Amino acid sequence: MATRLREGLQNLQELSSLSGKNREMAAQLRENLVKDKVRYDATSEQFKSTRKVVQQHGDQLLDRLSEEALHQMLEESRTIMADSWTTKGLIRAMRTLSENAIERFGQAEKLSVAMQQYLLSACERFHREHGLPRMSVPVLDLTSYRIRMDKLMQETQEFCSDPGNLIVEKHFMIKRFYNEVASETQKTFSLAAKEAKRWLSIALDPVIQRIHEYKQMLDDRLDTIRKITENVGGFQDQMIIVKSGIDKLRKQKAELDEIAKRFESINA
């Protein structure tokens, strides 16, 4: 009886210690995870703004490189050239067209750099503040197209300085200019726009997916803590059963001790 009572007390002590640790650990883990989730949700909300800015920059970039906008600019310049009364005015219109095209492309390039920087900064924020692995962001590099645009500007200057072009009839000079220079500008804009569209279609999705995966991981960990808390409740139930058993053993031991005393007094 004493052995059973001693074992019961030892079991109660172990359960009490284990339950206490679990309660403390569960409470601390849950508190830390809730804080992490609140901070992560705040960063995720900031990313929504970043995503919106990136998409806005992307729309503006594609507008700068759009076939429709460039076509309108080319047709307006063609009209100005056709209405020019002098060769000097015609050459000025050709140079102005190339300058405007380069300026428009430069605006697109600046937008591409800015939207990539926004996205990279957002990814770095998730890494720095929440420990996510650094996310790889595809690069949108329009440098080769800008170099091509600079070369086209040089070709415009050469075209306008070529005596062979200056002596032909205005109509043919304009046609030659559009065939040799303006058409290449259209090709360059088209290729750059195609690459920008591809970047916009693939750059955001992996980042968004990684953000959602980490959020799901936090939710799963919180669910695990909840289950641990429920198990702590199981420990409490088990402790009540053990305590009840100990009380019964103590009562039985007291009754046996009383009976033993009586036997001792009779034998005495």
Steps between C-alpha positions, in 0.01 A plus 500: 500500500781739591677411174187567296452828684863597438468414128179699481664804655796467260263480201316808621827687541615405148166595347497827690852583380428399140170682493654810643778499241256448217277776621792737528651397168166506319414841638842643411503347151149617430581852619812514278318356199210741534747790509681360196174461313388854582833637375491277193145603415609864524790437261265313267268801494797719409579258218152550359588866455832403344325261265259775396787743433688237296191433291440872450861548390461202269190648340676834451806326357292307248320819409834667422592206277156439353467448128198731488677792669810464285293466184317823586830678560641373169192605305496845657866543410435377147236770461741766628767380257257500210393855586860625523585755231875481542759226527612654829148467640480141377830406664395671825180291504696178447741580780215603728326169435809303600555717807138453610525126449818483710340713772196274505717191522704659779180552701418130455848400613476714815165341582649152457783581742262649756250212502778244535645695794159511669465124468856427615457728804179319594670159474790625711253624763351150533850356534621759750193518721365144479794283404367385164772381262600767253265473205635502147339763280544479121687789343349728240794654317418739216860611453545329164190675365615837629835448327307421184298821540822702544633342184179591316548860609847488352359350181248785487782752517686315225184473290434872528862579408522263204511708178341208316188541710493878483475516120203264461140620486342558840245219467772244429724634774221456756424152374867401518528641851202299622626183332853531637463668840141524617429132427797398717366720778171312482680164518705611800193625687314179416777271628544704819124496565490123448776447755333736748169313466677171564665640812171632635340159442762304696660734756220542755347151516796317666531774762127494574507120524793509745320758715187282511705188581663669798163625622367144477799378699422750777135387501609135519731572792222680685275201439769274644520717811123473533525122493775509762274715715226241463744231609580709804132471580542121475781519752269688733235228471762233563624687807147509641472123458840440664413734789172319553685167505749634752219621725343156486835337578553734791154423633556128458841528669344692790233229540763225491711687755195528727427126465865421572488708818194313615668165442802624692283608795316163504822303488644715772 
